[in-house]
Amino acid sequence: MKQADIVIIGGAIMGASVAYFLKKDLGFEGSVIVVEQDPSYANSSTTLSAASIRQQFSTPENISLSQFGLQFFGELKDRFGEDADIAYHEGGYLILASEAGLPILQNNHKTQVECGADVDLMTPGEMKKTFPWLNVDDLAAGAYGRSGEGWFDAHMFLDLVRKGAIAAGAHFTKGTVVGMDQLGGKVTAVKLADGETIACGAAVNCAGANAGKVAAMLGIDLPIEPRKRTIFVIDNKKPHPNMPLITDTSGVYIRPEGDVYNLRLPSTGRPGSRL
Ligand SMILES: Cc1cc2nc3c(=O)[nH]c(=O)nc-3n(C[C@H](O)[C@H](O)[C@H](O)COP(=O)(O)OP(=O)(O)OC[C@H]3O[C@@H](n4cnc5c(N)ncnc54)[C@H](O)[C@@H]3O)c2cc1C
């Protein structure tokens, strides 16, 4: 029977990061096995995401997490070598507010500035000056991240962290976790669909949207379930210069990617005619 001190279930960005930081930053000397059901990551949120990073959150905790992410981006070459690159483009977020949404935007902005985020609260006139192609008629304000916000290549980022974890001593294996053994409240083994069992001292649930299913294997009710999300890619013949990621008052967000735009609709809304 295979054995590991720690088994990580799911090997996308969370699983790979747990393995990397355990081995590299914390110097964990025990064995770490990461079990990933699909090493192509075709259906992982990590590779299907909009891969954007922002400082514009409403709580100090979330802002701190993003600041850590940003600091990590700045350390990529030191950590992974001179060629390390995730195609990070610091394009900024522009979050728009109507009269009704203004107090929330102002409140969030206050929290962000107190936490050291480089976010500017703009009037409609200021936005029109900076982004002349933007329809500001029904807007009260916009919050624009002047630095520390943008988007990157999720595949390149995952590849770096995964390879970094392997170089630091973690082992990745292909398999689908279908069950676990436990004794006295501790996981003692992880069972795979092909019949293999990996004995372990602890297991870490990094199964993303499947985390609820994995927790249920231990009788734990974790309210996480997959929900459908859709990003559309729009071909644009005349891209707007210096376009940030824009979150409209309707909940739609859109960002440029070379000559095309990525557009995400809210679950119930319809796109407006902002651009
Ligand atoms: C459309 C969309 C856009 C997003 N945009 C952004 C964004 O712009 N910025 C941002 O910060 N976040 C964004 N997110 C959120 C972000 O993608 C996720 O928070 C992050 O990728 C979660 O990583 P994860 O490793 O936990 O999950 P995942 O990437 O889903 O990885 C979980 C892994 O576990 C594996 N797995 C599951 N069950 C098992 C099992 N039983 N056995 C073995 N392996 C298993 C899966 O194959 C998968 O690879 C977006 C998400 C979506 C869906």
The ligand as an SDF file (V2000), in Angstrom:
LIG
                    3D

 53 58  0  0  0  0  0  0  0  0999 V2000
  -15.7760   31.4620  -14.5630 C   0  0  0  0  0  0  0  0  0  0  0  0
  -14.8690   31.7110  -13.3840 C   0  0  0  0  0  0  0  0  0  0  0  0
  -14.1240   32.8780  -13.3260 C   0  0  0  0  0  0  0  0  0  0  0  0
  -13.2890   33.1180  -12.2380 C   0  0  0  0  0  0  0  0  0  0  0  0
  -12.5110   34.2510  -12.2360 N   0  0  0  0  0  0  0  0  0  0  0  0
  -11.6670   34.4680  -11.2070 C   0  0  0  0  0  0  0  0  0  0  0  0
  -10.8080   35.6070  -11.2080 C   0  0  0  0  0  0  0  0  0  0  0  0
  -10.8100   36.3900  -12.1500 O   0  0  0  0  0  0  0  0  0  0  0  0
   -9.9730   35.7880  -10.1540 N   0  0  0  0  0  0  0  0  0  0  0  0
   -9.9430   34.9070   -9.1010 C   0  0  0  0  0  0  0  0  0  0  0  0
   -9.1550   35.1200   -8.1640 O   0  0  0  0  0  0  0  0  0  0  0  0
  -10.7290   33.8180   -9.0740 N   0  0  0  0  0  0  0  0  0  0  0  0
  -11.5750   33.5780  -10.1020 C   0  0  0  0  0  0  0  0  0  0  0  0
  -12.3680   32.4720  -10.0940 N   0  0  0  0  0  0  0  0  0  0  0  0
  -12.2900   31.5820   -8.9230 C   0  0  0  0  0  0  0  0  0  0  0  0
  -11.0330   30.7080   -9.0260 C   0  0  0  0  0  0  0  0  0  0  0  0
  -10.9470   30.1470  -10.3060 O   0  0  0  0  0  0  0  0  0  0  0  0
  -11.1060   29.6240   -7.9640 C   0  0  0  0  0  0  0  0  0  0  0  0
  -11.2810   30.1930   -6.6860 O   0  0  0  0  0  0  0  0  0  0  0  0
   -9.8260   28.7920   -7.9030 C   0  0  0  0  0  0  0  0  0  0  0  0
   -9.3830   28.4130   -9.1980 O   0  0  0  0  0  0  0  0  0  0  0  0
  -10.0940   27.5620   -7.0510 C   0  0  0  0  0  0  0  0  0  0  0  0
   -8.9700   26.7240   -7.1520 O   0  0  0  0  0  0  0  0  0  0  0  0
   -9.0810   25.2760   -6.5800 P   0  0  0  0  0  0  0  0  0  0  0  0
   -7.7470   24.6290   -6.7580 O   0  0  0  0  0  0  0  0  0  0  0  0
   -9.6850   25.3190   -5.2210 O   0  0  0  0  0  0  0  0  0  0  0  0
  -10.2110   24.5780   -7.4870 O   0  0  0  0  0  0  0  0  0  0  0  0
  -10.1030   23.9320   -8.9440 P   0  0  0  0  0  0  0  0  0  0  0  0
   -9.2610   24.7520   -9.8420 O   0  0  0  0  0  0  0  0  0  0  0  0
  -11.4750   23.5980   -9.3980 O   0  0  0  0  0  0  0  0  0  0  0  0
   -9.3210   22.5990   -8.6240 O   0  0  0  0  0  0  0  0  0  0  0  0
   -9.8900   21.5070   -7.9530 C   0  0  0  0  0  0  0  0  0  0  0  0
   -9.2190   20.2850   -8.5030 C   0  0  0  0  0  0  0  0  0  0  0  0
   -9.6410   19.1580   -7.7540 O   0  0  0  0  0  0  0  0  0  0  0  0
   -9.7710   18.0720   -8.6530 C   0  0  0  0  0  0  0  0  0  0  0  0
  -10.6910   17.1260   -8.0180 N   0  0  0  0  0  0  0  0  0  0  0  0
  -11.9940   17.3420   -7.6740 C   0  0  0  0  0  0  0  0  0  0  0  0
  -12.5090   16.2720   -7.0720 N   0  0  0  0  0  0  0  0  0  0  0  0
  -11.5110   15.3470   -7.0210 C   0  0  0  0  0  0  0  0  0  0  0  0
  -11.4380   14.0270   -6.5190 C   0  0  0  0  0  0  0  0  0  0  0  0
  -12.4940   13.4250   -5.9440 N   0  0  0  0  0  0  0  0  0  0  0  0
  -10.2630   13.3450   -6.6430 N   0  0  0  0  0  0  0  0  0  0  0  0
   -9.1800   13.9500   -7.2350 C   0  0  0  0  0  0  0  0  0  0  0  0
   -9.2040   15.1990   -7.7330 N   0  0  0  0  0  0  0  0  0  0  0  0
  -10.3480   15.8870   -7.6140 C   0  0  0  0  0  0  0  0  0  0  0  0
  -10.3270   18.7010   -9.9360 C   0  0  0  0  0  0  0  0  0  0  0  0
  -10.0640   17.9010  -11.0660 O   0  0  0  0  0  0  0  0  0  0  0  0
   -9.6060   20.0200   -9.9700 C   0  0  0  0  0  0  0  0  0  0  0  0
   -8.4440   20.0070  -10.7550 O   0  0  0  0  0  0  0  0  0  0  0  0
  -13.2000   32.1760  -11.1710 C   0  0  0  0  0  0  0  0  0  0  0  0
  -13.9400   30.9940  -11.2350 C   0  0  0  0  0  0  0  0  0  0  0  0
  -14.7610   30.7550  -12.3260 C   0  0  0  0  0  0  0  0  0  0  0  0
  -15.5240   29.4480  -12.3840 C   0  0  0  0  0  0  0  0  0  0  0  0
  1  2  1  0
  2  3  1  0
  2 52  2  0
  3  4  2  0
  4  5  1  0
  4 50  1  0
  5  6  2  0
  6  7  1  0
  6 13  1  0
  7  8  2  0
  7  9  1  0
  9 10  1  0
 10 11  2  0
 10 12  1  0
 12 13  2  0
 13 14  1  0
 14 15  1  0
 14 50  1  0
 15 16  1  0
 16 17  1  0
 16 18  1  0
 18 19  1  0
 18 20  1  0
 20 21  1  0
 20 22  1  0
 22 23  1  0
 23 24  1  0
 24 25  2  0
 24 26  1  0
 24 27  1  0
 27 28  1  0
 28 29  2  0
 28 30  1  0
 28 31  1  0
 31 32  1  0
 32 33  1  0
 33 34  1  0
 33 48  1  0
 34 35  1  0
 35 36  1  0
 35 46  1  0
 36 37  1  0
 36 45  1  0
 37 38  2  0
 38 39  1  0
 39 40  1  0
 39 45  2  0
 40 41  1  0
 40 42  2  0
 42 43  1  0
 43 44  2  0
 44 45  1  0
 46 47  1  0
 46 48  1  0
 48 49  1  0
 50 51  2  0
 51 52  1  0
 52 53  1  0
M  END
$$$$
